Amino acid sequence: YQPELADTTIEEWLTQESGTTGYIGNTYMRDLLHKHQFSDDDLEKAKDILRTKFLIGLTTNVEESVERFDKYFGWYDNEKRSECKRKAIQKGVNKNPHDALKEDSKAWDILAEMNKWDLQLYEFIVQLYEEQGELFRTVTTEDIA
């Protein structure tokens, strides 16, 4: 928390941060590709990395995602699994309350533009999550053990 920013609007902060660093948006793309400027080819490369190297989980489907991780990594036998699951799912971790942005607001538009590559990648991530789900619907814990 930075008290000096208490009266700063999200629009002011976004404009200020973007001008200062120039690297506030597109976190997924930056992390996957280790660069800051992107093209359509970069987006396809990021999709390929996710498709071939990642098991996708979504915070919007956190319980199902954790179940998938359990099955994939064989965590059902871990004695601390229940406690971990309780802390992560039921209590939440790294969670802070904030007012939601309205989709037709200036702040929304600024964030959408700053994160245009990540937004496209996220659409693919949701699609990939659904595709990977088919693999888990046919696998039982007995198949993994």
C-alpha positions as CSV (number, residue, x, y, z in Angstrom):
1,Y,0.0,0.0,0.0
2,Q,1.3,3.4,-0.9
3,P,-0.6,6.2,1.0
4,E,0.6,8.9,-1.5
5,L,-1.5,7.1,-4.2
6,A,-4.7,7.2,-2.1
7,D,-6.3,10.0,-4.2
8,T,-5.0,8.8,-7.5
9,T,-7.6,7.4,-9.9
10,I,-6.9,4.1,-11.7
11,E,-6.8,6.1,-15.0
12,E,-4.2,8.4,-13.6
13,W,-2.1,5.6,-12.3
14,L,-2.3,3.6,-15.5
15,T,-1.3,6.5,-17.6
16,Q,1.5,7.4,-15.2
17,E,2.9,3.9,-14.9
18,S,2.6,3.2,-18.7
19,G,4.5,6.4,-19.4
20,T,7.1,5.6,-16.7
21,T,7.9,2.0,-17.5
22,G,6.1,1.3,-20.7
23,Y,5.9,-2.4,-19.6
24,I,2.8,-2.5,-17.4
25,G,0.7,-4.7,-19.8
26,N,0.8,-8.1,-21.5
27,T,2.3,-10.0,-18.6
28,Y,1.6,-13.4,-20.0
29,M,3.2,-12.7,-23.3
30,R,6.2,-11.0,-21.7
31,D,6.8,-14.0,-19.3
32,L,6.4,-16.6,-22.0
33,L,8.5,-14.9,-24.7
34,H,10.9,-12.7,-22.7
35,K,10.2,-9.6,-24.8
36,H,8.1,-6.5,-24.7
37,Q,6.9,-5.9,-28.3
38,F,4.7,-8.4,-30.0
39,S,3.3,-9.5,-33.4
40,D,0.8,-12.1,-34.6
41,D,3.6,-14.6,-35.0
42,D,4.6,-14.0,-31.3
43,L,1.0,-14.7,-30.3
44,E,1.0,-18.0,-32.2
45,K,4.4,-19.0,-30.6
46,A,2.9,-18.2,-27.1
47,K,-0.1,-20.4,-27.9
48,D,2.2,-23.2,-29.0
49,I,4.2,-23.0,-25.8
50,L,1.0,-23.2,-23.8
51,R,-0.4,-26.0,-25.8
52,T,2.7,-28.2,-25.6
53,K,4.2,-27.3,-22.2
54,F,1.4,-26.3,-19.8
55,L,-1.4,-27.9,-17.8
56,I,-3.9,-25.0,-17.7
57,G,-5.8,-24.1,-14.5
58,L,-8.2,-21.2,-14.2
59,T,-9.1,-19.2,-11.1
60,T,-12.6,-19.0,-12.4
61,N,-12.7,-22.8,-12.1
62,V,-10.3,-23.2,-9.2
63,E,-11.8,-26.4,-7.7
64,E,-11.8,-28.2,-11.0
65,S,-8.3,-26.9,-11.8
66,V,-7.0,-28.2,-8.5
67,E,-8.6,-31.6,-9.1
68,R,-6.8,-31.7,-12.5
69,F,-3.5,-30.9,-10.9
70,D,-4.1,-33.6,-8.3
71,K,-4.8,-36.2,-11.0
72,Y,-1.9,-35.1,-13.2
73,F,0.7,-34.8,-10.5
74,G,-0.6,-37.7,-8.3
75,W,-1.1,-35.5,-5.3
76,Y,-4.0,-37.6,-3.9
77,D,-1.7,-39.4,-1.6
78,N,0.0,-36.3,-0.2
79,E,-0.8,-36.1,3.5
80,K,-0.9,-32.2,3.4
81,R,-3.3,-32.2,0.4
82,S,-6.4,-31.4,2.3
83,E,-4.8,-28.5,4.3
84,C,-3.3,-27.1,1.1
85,K,-6.5,-27.3,-0.8
86,R,-8.4,-25.7,2.1
87,K,-6.0,-22.7,2.3
88,A,-5.8,-22.2,-1.5
89,I,-9.5,-22.7,-2.5
90,Q,-11.6,-22.0,0.5
91,K,-9.7,-19.2,2.1
92,G,-7.9,-17.8,-1.0
93,V,-4.4,-16.7,-1.2
94,N,-3.0,-13.4,-2.5
95,K,-6.5,-12.1,-2.6
96,N,-7.3,-8.4,-2.1
97,P,-10.7,-6.7,-2.5
98,H,-11.0,-4.0,-5.2
99,D,-13.8,-2.3,-6.9
100,A,-14.6,-3.8,-10.2
101,L,-14.1,-1.7,-13.3
102,K,-17.1,-1.1,-15.6
103,E,-16.6,-2.4,-19.1
104,D,-17.5,0.9,-20.7
105,S,-15.1,3.0,-18.5
106,K,-12.0,4.8,-19.6
107,A,-9.9,2.7,-17.2
108,W,-11.3,-0.5,-18.9
109,D,-10.4,0.8,-22.3
110,I,-6.9,1.8,-21.2
111,L,-6.3,-1.6,-19.6
112,A,-7.7,-3.4,-22.7
113,E,-5.3,-1.5,-25.0
114,M,-2.3,-2.1,-22.7
115,N,-3.1,-5.8,-22.5
116,K,-4.4,-6.5,-26.0
117,W,-2.0,-9.4,-26.6
118,D,-2.7,-11.0,-23.2
119,L,-6.5,-10.7,-23.9
120,Q,-6.1,-12.7,-27.1
121,L,-3.9,-15.2,-25.4
122,Y,-6.4,-15.5,-22.5
123,E,-9.2,-16.4,-24.9
124,F,-6.9,-19.2,-26.2
125,I,-6.1,-20.3,-22.6
126,V,-9.8,-20.7,-21.8
127,Q,-10.3,-22.8,-25.0
128,L,-7.2,-24.9,-24.1
129,Y,-8.6,-25.4,-20.6
130,E,-11.7,-26.9,-22.1
131,E,-9.8,-29.1,-24.5
132,Q,-7.5,-30.4,-21.7
133,G,-10.6,-31.1,-19.7
134,E,-11.5,-33.9,-22.1
135,L,-8.3,-35.7,-21.1
136,F,-9.4,-35.6,-17.4
137,R,-12.9,-36.8,-18.0
138,T,-11.6,-40.1,-19.3
139,V,-8.9,-40.6,-16.6
140,T,-9.7,-41.8,-13.1
141,T,-7.5,-41.8,-10.1
142,E,-7.2,-45.6,-10.4
143,D,-5.7,-45.1,-13.9
144,I,-3.0,-42.9,-12.5
145,A,-2.1,-45.0,-9.4
